[in-house]
Amino acid sequence: MKKILLLIVILLCSNEVRAQGITSYNFRQYLAGAASPITPPFNMLSTAVTCNQVPPTTQAIHTILWDDSNNVGQVCIWTDPGTGPLFAKVYGALEGTLTALAGTLESSESARSPFSKTPLAPTTLKVKP
């Protein structure tokens, strides 16, 4: 009986609760001042985010950058691969927010960050008078 009780205690102790780290981030785009996002959240897996980076003096195009909560003075950077929200055909004055997800738990939204996008100039223009 003592052996069974000891085995149960060992099994219970080995199943300790572990905190789950950030698994992904959700980026939301809003028209400036709008109450609701213009598209569903865009999910960025944490494996596609590079953290512990020195803040760049100028931010590269097609990137989202935020403070690294694990490394004071450093930042995390995500670069849109060409299929994400920064390439969406939505133009004008916009605002973005970010949330962190740990499994099914989602943080509150960050403060809004303003940005703007302008359409690309037309190419291969041909005029025949």
C-alpha positions in Angstrom: 0.0 0.0 0.0 2.9 2.4 0.8 4.4 1.7 -2.6 1.2 2.6 -4.4 0.8 5.8 -2.4 4.4 6.7 -3.1 3.9 6.1 -6.8 0.8 8.3 -6.8 2.6 11.1 -5.1 5.5 10.8 -7.6 3.1 10.9 -10.5 1.2 13.9 -9.2 4.5 15.9 -8.5 5.7 15.2 -12.0 2.7 16.8 -13.6 3.5 20.3 -12.4 1.8 23.2 -14.1 4.0 25.1 -16.5 3.4 28.6 -17.9 3.0 28.7 -21.6 5.1 31.3 -23.5 3.8 33.5 -26.3 2.9 31.4 -29.3 1.8 34.1 -31.7 0.7 37.7 -32.1 -2.5 39.2 -33.7 -2.2 42.4 -35.7 -5.3 44.5 -36.4 -5.7 47.3 -38.9 -8.2 50.2 -38.4 -9.1 53.2 -40.5 -7.9 56.1 -38.4 -10.4 56.7 -35.6 -12.6 53.7 -36.5 -14.1 51.5 -33.7 -13.8 48.2 -35.6 -10.9 46.7 -37.5 -11.2 46.7 -41.3 -10.1 43.1 -41.6 -10.0 40.1 -39.3 -6.8 39.9 -37.1 -3.7 38.8 -38.9 -1.9 36.1 -36.9 1.9 36.1 -36.8 3.5 32.9 -35.3 6.1 33.7 -32.8 8.6 31.7 -34.8 8.3 34.3 -37.6 9.2 37.1 -35.1 12.8 38.1 -34.3 13.2 39.5 -30.8 16.2 40.8 -28.8 17.1 43.2 -31.6 18.8 46.6 -31.3 16.2 49.2 -32.2 17.0 50.3 -35.8 17.6 54.0 -36.5 15.2 53.7 -39.4 12.5 51.1 -39.7 12.6 49.0 -42.8 9.5 48.9 -45.1 7.0 46.1 -44.6 7.9 45.6 -40.9 6.0 45.7 -37.6 8.2 46.5 -34.6 7.5 46.6 -30.9 9.3 46.6 -27.5 10.7 43.3 -26.5 9.1 42.5 -23.1 11.8 40.0 -22.2 14.8 42.3 -23.1 14.7 45.9 -21.9 15.8 48.3 -24.6 15.5 45.7 -27.4 12.7 45.2 -29.9 10.9 42.5 -31.7 10.5 42.7 -35.5 8.2 40.9 -37.9 8.7 41.3 -41.7 5.6 40.9 -43.9 6.6 38.2 -46.4 4.4 39.8 -49.1 1.1 38.0 -48.2 0.3 39.7 -44.9 -1.6 42.9 -43.8 1.1 45.3 -44.9 0.5 44.3 -48.5 -3.3 44.4 -48.3 -4.9 46.8 -50.8 -6.1 49.2 -48.1 -4.9 52.7 -48.4 -5.1 56.0 -46.4 -4.7 56.9 -42.8 -4.6 53.7 -40.8 -3.9 52.5 -37.2 -2.5 49.2 -36.1 -2.7 47.3 -32.8 -1.0 44.1 -31.6 -2.0 41.4 -29.1 0.0 38.6 -27.8 -1.3 35.0 -27.6 -0.3 32.2 -25.3 -2.2 29.3 -26.5 -5.9 30.3 -26.4 -5.2 33.3 -24.0 -5.0 36.7 -25.7 -3.7 39.9 -24.2 -5.5 43.2 -24.5 -4.7 45.3 -27.6 -1.7 47.6 -27.6 -2.2 51.3 -28.0 -2.9 52.2 -31.6 0.0 53.1 -33.8 -0.8 55.4 -36.7 0.6 54.7 -40.2 -0.4 55.4 -43.8 -0.3 53.6 -47.1 -0.5 55.0 -50.6 -1.3 53.0 -53.7 1.6 52.1 -56.0 1.8 54.3 -59.1 0.4 52.7 -62.3 3.0 51.0 -64.5 3.3 50.5 -68.2 1.2 53.6 -69.0 0.5 54.0 -72.7 -1.2 57.0 -74.2 -2.4 57.3 -77.8 -3.5 60.8 -78.8 
